[in-house]
Amino acid sequence: MGKEEKKARHSTSPNTQSQTGKAPGGETSTGSTQESAMKKKKKQKKAKGDPKTGQEEESHTCCGCRFPLLFALLQLALGTSVTVLGFLMAGISSSLLVRDTPYWAGIIVCVVALVGFVMLCISYQPDEKTCVQFTVKLLYFLLSALALVACVLAVAFAAHHYLQLTKFTCDTIGESCQCKLDTADPLGRTFVYQDAADCDSLTSMLGLYLLLQMALNLVAALVCLLTCFVVWKHRYQVFYVGVRFQPLMATEGHGQQV
């Protein structure tokens, strides 16, 4: 009986030792798996967060600078040039119509540029969390669209006047220059330019100004069109990105549950 008891004690002691030896190892293994799972979750969160932060940085920057700065500077330079050139054209002859001296288009473009500078002074908030930022952005978009229409009209009026000017036959009568499209037609319309002592200098100078107006207003219209496109894309790109991320997160959640 004593021998059997000793054998039983010897046989149970290694089992208890093995169990006690396995316990801390199991704890360490479970702890390591938990740490690895936490690390994986952190990596997944970083991987998910990086595209959003990158898109937010790209959304309010353009060509290395904050969004409206480049467009506002171009609009201010072009608007000022169109305005000054329009007043110079008005000084050539007092009989020129307002549509032929498109300083009004330049003034509108300058106002749009000032709104862009105001938008630049507002601190950026992602997803348009502030009412002021949304209001200024909407105003900037609408004024840019209005400036686009005004510049296109200015280009059309300048081109029409320039085509007529190339077909004119002008004569100096007193202190005015009288031009006709068809001298053989007695009922043809006569265009009179007041305060013009020399028809040749007036037609050459006016033709040069009209060409410059067409070029400047065309560039200004393209800048305003690009501005509207960038504002529209930035406004709705955030929505589409959010819609795209939702199904991805849902599929990942189902995969983790499985």
Buried (B, 14 or more C-beta within 10 A) or exposed (E): EEEEEEEEEEEEEEEEEEEEEEEEEEEEEEEEEEEEEEEEEEEEEEEEEEEBEEBBEEBEEBEEEEBBBBBBBBBBBBBBBBBEBBEBBBEBBEBBEEBBBBBBBBBBBBBBBBBBBBBBEBEBEEEBEEEEBEEBBEBBBBBBBBBBEBBBBBBEBBBEBBEBBEEBEBEBEEEBBBBBEEEEEEEEEEBEBEEBEEBEEBBEBBBEBBEBBBEBBBBBBBBBBBBBEBBEEBBEEBEEBEEEEEEEEEEEEEEEEE
